């Protein structure tokens, strides 16, 4: 495996900003070489009607979820979603083979776990609630009367769905914030435009030089504020902000903050043929032509996505009805596997 490609993929992925141990790097190398789920694309604005920025995401198993969720393709959604995903269980002390999960889907933990339980044939969760346990950033969903002592319930936020769409846009392959190669000024403007489009208020966008150990690349990188590896056992995050102990913001030590790193992301097309599966480009192109560059409703978009994905493994397709939308929006992201998200109207 080309070591420079590994470095470029790591530098290109906002989800990989946490310090990865050597084993994680090895897993990334194996995933890049053994699967067709590493990504690339440039893109057109399509129906989003906003300017888009640049960020790239390496689709490697170390980036979303983890543990037993990656035990095998035959039962991909069992075991849980690791520290950055969701772990769902009908009883709190359920063993791994009675748990389901994976990456967040819609942004609604309870609804997402309902779907994971259905996909794995596991029983529904009675009176489900989402929560965190002490010193564990993972999100769990279990029956309310089985929430362990000391756990913190996760209150639903009205902006959860919009935040999830932002996360998808950051790593999108089709026409989102991850789809274009922009300079610093263009990426900052695109990030602000995306926050405005999604109605996400109180967010900050700032620029930072890329870390010294990142190779210089053609494009700006847009991602969430992320923790740097602590020095000498320190626990403080960049800027002196303490890293939250729990929840998705454990991976965003400066909540509601996007960072633009100039010359930090390669153009996706430069990765083509370097361990990047051609099938990803084919799926991207089909989604771009059939959904992003057209104006279709959710039913048509679902059929196009299903045809593009075929029979290969992928995370569950996210389908969110948005009656106020004129056309369906599409994101193609990944972490261990491809994931398509569709948001639009039904007619």
N, C-alpha and C positions, 0 to 999 in steps of 0.2 A: 504494500500500500504506500503511495506517495505521501511522505510525511508532510510536505507542503500543502497537499490537498486537505489532509486532516486539520491542519492549522487553519486553513481558509474556511473550512466548513464550521469549525468551532467559532471563529471570529464572525461568521455570518449568521449565527443563530442567537436571537435574543433569549431563547429559552435555556441556552447553555451557559449563561453568564455565571451561575454558581460554579464554585471550584469543583472540577471533576477529577476524581482519583484516577490513577493509572488504569485500573480495571475498566473504568468507564470509557477512557480513550480506546482501550482494546476492543470494547464492545462496539464503539462507534466504527472503528476500522472494519470489524467483522460485518457489521450491518451494511456499511457502504459497499463492501465487496460482494456480499452474499445476496443482497436484495435489490429490487428495482424501486426502492422507495426513497431515494435521495433526489433532491429537487432542483429545478431550474426554471426560470422564465423571465421574459420581459413582457410588457403588455400594453394594451390600449386602455383608455379611460372607460370606454363602454358606457353603460347606463348609470354609473355611479354619479356622474355629473359633478365630480370634484377632482381636483388635482391629487395625484397619488405620490407617495414617497418611495423610498427604497429600503428594504430589509430582506435578508435571505435566511432560510431555515434549513438546516441539515436534517433530513428525515432519518434519524438513527434511534435505535431502541432506548438509548440512555436519556433521551430528551423529554419524553412525556411518560408519566406512569413509571412502572417498574415492578420488580419482584415477580410474584407469581403471575401477574397479568401477562408476562411474556413467556410463559412456560411452553407454549406451543400454539401453532396456528389452528389446531383442531378444536381448541376451546379458549379462544383468545380473550374473551371477556370475563373469564373466571379469575379469582384471586385478588382483585382490587386494582386500584389505579396508582398506587405509589404516592410519593409525597406531593406531587403536583397535580394529581388527578383525584378521582372519587373512588371511595371504597364503600360498597353497599352490602348490607347483610340483614337478614330477617330476624336474627338474634345476635346480640353483641359478641358472644363467645363463639360464633360460628367458625369452623376451620376454613382454611383457604379454599377448599373445593366447594364450599357453600357460600362463598363471597363472590360478588361480581364487581365490575368497575372498569375504569379506563379514563381517558381524558375527559374533561368537561365537554359537554355537548352544547346545550342551549344557554347555560349560565344559571339555570334553576337546578340546584343539586337534587332536590326531591324528584322532580320530573325526570332528570337524567338517570337517577338510580332506578326509577320505575322501568325505564326502557332497558337498562342493563339487566335487570332481573328477568324481564320478559325474554330478552335475547338468549339468556343462558338457561331458560326453563326453570329458574328458581322461584320460590313462592314470593308473592308480593309482600312488601314491608308494611306491617300494620302501624298506623299512626306514625308515619316516618318523620323524622326531624334530622337536620344536618347539624354537626357539631365538630369541635376539635377537642383533643385531649392534650394534657399538659406536655410541653416539650416535644410536640409532634406537629409539623406543619400540614399534615394530611387532613383532608376533609372526609368525614364519615357520615353515613346515613344509616340509621337503625331505628327500631321502635322507641317512641318517646319514653316508655316506662323502663327501658333498658339502658338509657344513657348513663355511662359510668360516672361515679362521683368525681367532682372536680372538673368535669368537661364543661366547655363553653358552647352554648347553642349559637348557631349562625343565624343572625337575623337577615331576612330577605331584604335586599336593597332594590328600590325601583329601577336603578340603573344597571342591575346585574346583566340583563340581556344586552344592553348597549356595550358594556365593558367586555362581554364575551365576543361581540362582533368586532370590537377594536382589536382584541387579541388575535382573532382570526385574520384581520386585515394586515396586521404586522408581519405575519408569516405567509400571506396569501401568494399563490402562484399565478393567479389569473389577471386581476386588475386592481388589487388592493395596494396597501402601503408597501408590500413586499414585492411588487411586480415591476417597478421601474428602477432605473439607474439614474439618480439625480445627484446634483452637487449639494453642498451644505445648505445654501439658501433655499433651493427648491425643496429639499427634504423637510426643512423647518416649516415652510409654508404649507406643504402637503400634510404634515402632521397636525397643524392647527386646523386646516380645512376638514380633516377627518374627524377631529374632536367636535367641531361645529356640526358636521353632518349627523353625528350620532347623538348630539345633544348632551355631551359630557361636559359639565361645567366644573370649574374649579381645578382644572388640570393645568400643568405647567409643561412647556417644551423648552429644553435648553440644549446647547451644543457643548460637547466635550471632545478633546483630542482623544484619539484612540489610544489604548494602552500601548506601551513601548514594545511589547512582545507580539503585537498583532502585525501581520504584513500589510504593507500599503496596497490598497486596492483602488478600483476605479470609482466605486459608488459610495454614497453616504449610507450609513446604517441607522435605522430608526428602531428603537426598542424601549421597553420599560426600563426605568432605573433599576439597576441590578447590584447585588452585593459583590464586592471584590473579595478575593481570598484574604482572610485576616492575617495580619503580620504579628509574629511573636505571641500567638495565642489571643490576640485582641479580638473583640466581638463587635466592635463598632463598624457600621456600614459607611460608605462614602459620605462625606459631608458631615460626619459625626452623628448621623441618624442611626439609632439602634435598630437592628433587624428585628421585626416582629417575630414572636415565637410561633405563631399559628397562622394558618389560613393562606390564601393565595398571595396576600401581601407580604408573606414571609419571603417571597421571591421578588418583591418590589419594596426595598427598604425605604424608598421615598414614595409613598403612595401618591397616585394620580400624577405621576411624572413620566414624561417621555424624554428620551435622550437621543440626540443626533450626533453620531460620530462620523466626521468626514473621512473619506478614503478608507473606509473600514470594511466594505462589503464588495465581493467580486460580482461582476455581472453574471447572472445565472447561466447565460449561454456559454460562458467560458468554462463551466464545469461539465458541459455536455461531452460525453465520451470519456470522462475521467472517473468512472465508477458510478455515474449518474444513469439511472435506467431510462431508456428511450420511452418506455411505456408511460412514464410520468409526463413527458412532453406531449405524448399523444392524448392523454387524458386532459391535460391543460388546454391544448388547442381545441378539443371538442367542447369543453365547457366555455371557453372564450367565445368561440364562434356561435354556439347554440344558445347561450344564455347571456353572457356579459355584453356581447355585441348585438344581441337581438333584444326583444322585449317580450318575454313570455311569462305566463302565469306559473304558479307553483306546481301544478299538475304536469305541465309540459316540461318544466325544469327537472322534476323528479325523474321523468322518463329519460331525458337526455343524460342526466348524471348516471342513472343505472346502466344505460347502454355504454357510456364511456368507461365506467369502472369494470364492467364485465364480471367474470366469476372470480377474479383475484381477491385476495384478502384486503380488507380496508376497515378502518374504524367506522362505526355507524354513521350513515349520512344524517346530518342535522337538518331538520325541516321545521322552520318557524314561520307560522302564518303572520303576515303583516298586511292587514286589509287596507291600510293607508298608502301602501306602496303602489307605484304604477307598474313596475317591472320587478322580476325576481333578481336578487343579488346573489352572487356565488363567490365562495372562497374555497380554495384548495390548499390545505395545509397538511402537516403530518408530524409524527413523532413516533417512530416504531412502525407506522403504516400511514397510508394516505387517509385523509378525512376531507369530505366535501360538506360544506354548509350552504343551505339554501334558505333565503328569507324573502318572502314575497306574497302577493295576493292570490287567492283562488277565485276563479271566475265561473 
